[in-house]
Amino acid sequence: MASLKDQVDDLQSTVGEARQILEDAYTPEATRADLVTAVSEAIAALSDEDEGDEDDDQDDDTD
């Protein structure tokens, strides 16, 4: 099992990735489609991490 520090580091990395995706897209020349794509990618980055946590919780319940 990962330590609390490792978990916090992973979460910070995931949030940082989502933030970078959104910051890169947030430009005056960005189209609506560009922004929708960026939001979708940011959600996916955050969801991938959340799904892993849910799987871990389910595994803990079966032990």
C-alpha positions as CSV (number, residue, x, y, z in Angstrom):
1,M,0.0,0.0,0.0
2,A,1.3,3.5,-0.9
3,S,2.2,5.8,1.9
4,L,0.1,8.9,2.5
5,K,2.9,11.1,1.1
6,D,2.9,9.0,-2.1
7,Q,-0.9,9.3,-2.4
8,V,-0.7,13.1,-1.9
9,D,2.1,13.4,-4.5
10,D,0.1,11.3,-7.0
11,L,-3.0,13.5,-6.4
12,Q,-1.0,16.7,-6.8
13,S,0.5,15.4,-10.0
14,T,-3.0,14.6,-11.4
15,V,-4.4,17.9,-10.4
16,G,-1.4,19.6,-11.9
17,E,-1.8,17.8,-15.1
18,A,-5.5,18.8,-15.4
19,R,-4.6,22.4,-14.6
20,Q,-1.9,22.5,-17.2
21,I,-4.3,21.1,-19.8
22,L,-6.8,23.9,-19.0
23,E,-4.2,26.7,-18.8
24,D,-2.8,25.7,-22.2
25,A,-6.2,25.9,-23.8
26,Y,-7.2,29.2,-22.1
27,T,-6.0,31.6,-24.8
28,P,-7.8,34.4,-26.6
29,E,-7.7,32.5,-29.9
30,A,-9.2,29.3,-28.5
31,T,-12.4,28.2,-30.1
32,R,-15.3,26.7,-28.3
33,A,-14.3,23.3,-29.6
34,D,-10.8,23.8,-28.3
35,L,-12.1,24.6,-24.8
36,V,-14.5,21.7,-24.8
37,T,-11.7,19.3,-25.8
38,A,-9.5,20.7,-23.0
39,V,-12.2,20.4,-20.4
40,S,-12.9,16.8,-21.6
41,E,-9.2,16.0,-21.3
42,A,-8.9,17.5,-17.9
43,I,-11.9,15.6,-16.7
44,A,-10.4,12.4,-18.1
45,A,-7.1,13.0,-16.3
46,L,-9.0,13.5,-13.0
47,S,-11.3,10.6,-13.6
48,D,-8.5,8.2,-14.3
49,E,-7.1,8.9,-10.8
50,D,-10.5,8.7,-9.1
51,E,-11.3,5.4,-10.7
52,G,-8.1,3.9,-9.4
53,D,-9.0,5.1,-5.9
54,E,-12.5,3.6,-6.1
55,D,-11.0,0.3,-7.2
56,D,-8.6,0.4,-4.2
57,D,-11.6,1.0,-1.9
58,Q,-13.4,-1.9,-3.3
59,D,-10.4,-4.1,-2.8
60,D,-10.1,-3.0,0.8
61,D,-13.7,-4.0,1.5
62,T,-13.2,-7.6,0.3
63,D,-10.2,-8.3,2.5
